[in-house]
Amino acid sequence: MTRKFHTIIFVPHARAKFRQFHVSSRLLITLGAVFLLTILIGGTFTTLWVHSFRKNREMSVLAEENKSLRGRTTLLTGKLETIEKQLAEFEERTRRLAIVAGLAGVHDAGTGGVGGLGALPVDPAISPVDGVGEAVRRGAILSSRLVLIEKRLSTQADQLSLTPTLAPTVGVLTAAFGNRIDPFNGRPEFHTGIDISTPSGNRVVAPANGTVVRVGWENGYGRFVEISHGYGVATSYGHLATARVIEGQRVKRGDVIALVGSTGRSTGPHLHYEVHAAGKAINPLDFILNAF
């Protein structure tokens, strides 16, 4: 078979001779294929290199983000440990306050009672996100517990302010609560209060906060004052020289409500003092803390 040849002529700019080469078709085809293959390989390599470069950059960014996240996680874990310690301390204080408030037997769901608050376990393997959720849950329980304790202590403080614990006047106890001999007729009787002997004109004070419900005169008691303290408790004061309050007036513990006298059925200047709970006379000495 006759080979085909091609002639390549180079034309110089000067007067130099023309140069020509004879190249076979097979060689030209081979050179073209090599050229195309070189371009293809080069393009593929360039594409792979660019892709690898981008991947490396992404990996570097991810590594930096990972490092930053690890640092934040470590910081968050440290803060969670601090929060856990503070929560445990607050829970223990709350437990003690609950006992003082008389709530030791009250249970909250998921806490196991007052003692359970301080006994909540801290799992060291827990994730920071779960740790925050647990801290929020315990904080919510602690908040509800403190609200309950605050209400109970407020009620107790209110009850204490309304409990007649103060002696209504200064003097000598001359007649106790209970059975005694009537000084006028010598017969046995039940004395529904106590008698405090003291000079006429001495101050009579409210033993607790309350509202004056009666001021007037009653046979036997003479001039008297009655105060309602709430919770079914009331106090009354007899044989007064004069009253210093009016019906409907609010009084506080220690306020002057009257002056000692000897009005009514009395053998001399003294204060007859009674305490009633749910309409029944009880011993005032069971309440008085500062005298007798």
BELZI-V252161 format. One record per pair of residues at least 6 apart in sequence whose C-alpha atoms are under 6 Angstrom apart, sorted by the first residue. I is the first residue (numbers start at 1). GAP is how many residues later the second one is. Records with the same first field share a line. If there is no record, write none. Layout:
I=GAP + GAP
This chain:
4=20 + 21
5=18 + 19 + 20
6=16 + 17 + 18
7=14 + 15
8=12 + 13
9=10 + 11
10=8 + 9
11=7
88=30
91=26 + 27
92=26
95=19
98=6
101=52
107=6
111=6
161=47 + 48
162=46 + 47 + 67
163=45
164=43 + 44
165=42 + 122 + 123 + 124
166=41 + 122
167=121
168=36 + 37 + 39
169=35
171=25 + 26 + 27
172=24 + 25
173=22 + 23
174=21 + 22
175=19 + 20
176=18
177=14 + 15 + 16 + 17 + 106
178=12 + 13
179=10 + 11 + 12
180=8 + 9
181=6 + 7 + 8
182=6
192=89
193=80 + 81
194=78 + 79
195=76 + 77
196=74 + 75
197=73
198=72
199=70
200=60 + 61 + 69
201=58 + 59
202=57 + 58
203=56
204=52 + 53 + 54 + 55
205=49 + 50 + 51 + 52
206=47 + 48 + 49
207=46
208=45
209=42 + 43 + 44
210=18 + 19 + 40 + 41
211=16 + 17 + 38 + 39
212=14 + 15 + 35 + 36 + 37
213=13 + 14 + 34 + 35
214=11 + 12 + 33
215=9 + 10
216=7 + 8
217=6 + 7
220=44 + 45
221=17 + 18 + 43
222=17 + 41 + 42
223=16 + 17
224=13 + 14 + 16
225=11 + 12
226=9 + 10
227=7 + 8
228=6
232=45 + 46
233=43 + 44
234=41 + 42
235=39 + 40
236=37 + 38
237=35 + 36
238=34
239=22 + 23 + 24 + 25
240=19 + 20 + 21
241=18 + 19 + 20
242=16 + 17
243=15
244=13 + 14
245=12
261=8
262=6 + 7
275=6 + 7 + 9
276=6
